[in-house]
Amino acid sequence: MPFYRFFGDDDDATHISITTSINENVSEGDVLRYKVAGANGLLEKADNSGTGAVGVAMANGSVGDSIEVLYTGTYQVNFVEPTLTSADIGKRVYLSSTSGKATITPPSASGSTLILLGALRNTTGTCYLNPQTIMIL
């Protein structure tokens, strides 16, 4: 059974995470979704092909490992963009077509799903995350 953790002092949570098993090898910062296929874990790397994102890996892990996954809060995310600039700070962050990666460019390909992950906080890829599926294009 998953274990949810609420972090912060008093009643002010700073983020919500869960420790759960993964269905494939992941790197810290990869965007994850509920598994589509396989029997080795509950989460796998996400892309914008249809299944929404649930959170971000807070550690590296191998198939079947249990890792902590951030559901909402602030964390550093892996991006497809090679560099992010100060002009990008504050932009919306979306799930890309590249497995496990985020992008500041909204998807536009027919059949892809527009999934808003949150907003970019700095040029190192730290984002405020609250994943939401918006629409299928």
C-alpha atoms as one frame of an Amber mdcrd trajectory, in Angstrom:
protein
   0.000   0.000   0.000   1.378   3.457  -0.913   2.548   5.750   1.855   1.722
   9.437   1.385   3.907  12.053   3.036   3.012  15.680   3.657   6.020  17.912
   4.248   6.133  21.267   6.006   5.820  22.666   9.475   2.515  22.858  11.337
  -0.407  22.469   8.932   1.322  24.022   5.901   2.407  21.224   3.559   5.222
  22.168   1.146   4.792  19.103  -1.061   3.009  15.784  -1.297   4.870  12.622
  -2.250   4.298   8.888  -2.270   6.665   5.923  -2.080   5.711   3.363  -4.703
   7.190   0.785  -7.088   8.275   1.571 -10.638   7.727  -0.408 -13.836  10.949
   0.656 -15.615  14.326   2.249 -14.907  13.928   5.951 -14.100  16.215   8.862
 -13.304  15.623  11.470 -10.642  13.577  14.253 -12.240  11.761  12.021 -14.754
   8.029  12.673 -15.140   5.984   9.552 -14.300   2.506   8.145 -15.020   0.529
   5.112 -13.954   1.797   2.078 -15.874   0.298   1.203 -19.215   1.806  -2.298
 -19.457   4.067  -4.580 -17.437   3.844  -6.144 -14.023   6.908  -4.852 -12.183
   5.574  -1.673 -10.611   2.860   0.946 -10.480   4.554   3.872 -12.294   6.606
   4.385 -15.458   7.972   7.296 -17.518   5.255   9.497 -19.013   4.885  11.055
 -22.460   2.065  13.025 -24.072   0.631  10.058 -26.001  -2.505   9.850 -23.889
  -1.968   8.807 -20.294  -1.610  11.708 -17.860   1.339  12.458 -15.625   1.111
  11.866 -11.883   4.435  13.133 -10.564   8.223  13.322 -10.681  10.782  10.734
  -9.553  12.665  11.979  -6.486  15.393   9.325  -6.901  16.964   7.033  -9.487
  15.463   3.563  -9.574  15.436   0.249 -11.409  12.495  -1.923 -12.474  10.594
  -3.113  -9.386  12.271  -0.649  -6.975  10.200   1.536  -4.672  11.066   5.222
  -4.898   9.600   8.465  -3.638   7.492  10.328  -6.223   6.504  13.982  -5.878
   2.795  14.502  -6.632   2.646  18.237  -6.010   5.214  20.795  -4.872   8.542
  22.129  -6.115  11.227  19.919  -7.642  13.867  19.822 -10.399  12.498  18.187
 -13.572  14.298  16.715 -16.599  13.645  18.763 -19.766  14.014  18.087 -23.485
  15.342  21.628 -23.985  19.159  21.605 -23.849  19.192  24.912 -21.944  16.627
  27.051 -20.174  17.125  30.828 -19.990  15.977  33.540 -17.610  13.353  34.490
 -20.229  11.794  31.038 -19.664  11.228  31.538 -15.910   7.516  31.615 -15.134
   6.526  29.819 -18.344   4.135  26.912 -18.260   5.726  23.471 -18.287   4.187
  20.632 -20.322   4.741  16.922 -20.709   6.742  16.290 -23.890   6.575  13.475
 -26.427   9.962  12.291 -25.108   9.447   9.668 -22.414   9.959  11.083 -18.901
  10.771  14.643 -20.040   9.116  18.057 -19.704   9.100  20.943 -22.166   8.188
  24.631 -22.235   6.765  24.181 -25.757   3.123  23.086 -25.720   2.532  19.975
 -27.832   0.689  20.597 -31.098   0.780  17.239 -32.908  -2.582  15.679 -33.672
  -3.381  12.862 -31.251  -1.076  14.115 -28.493  -2.427  15.055 -25.069  -1.863
  18.514 -23.627  -0.697  17.884 -20.065   0.233  20.913 -17.972   2.804  19.997
 -15.337   3.214  23.400 -13.692   5.443  26.472 -13.976   9.207  26.925 -14.358
  10.893  28.560 -11.339  14.531  28.815 -12.506  16.960  27.985 -15.314  18.043
  24.671 -13.734  14.625  23.103 -14.319  13.059  23.557 -10.900   9.287  23.746
 -11.288   6.214  24.157  -9.184   4.348  20.949 -10.083   0.653  20.186 -10.046
   0.046  17.917 -13.106  -3.254  18.354 -14.967  -4.493  16.807 -18.214  -6.017
  19.609 -20.265  -7.144  18.100 -23.605  -6.404  15.677 -26.414  -5.307  17.494
 -29.578
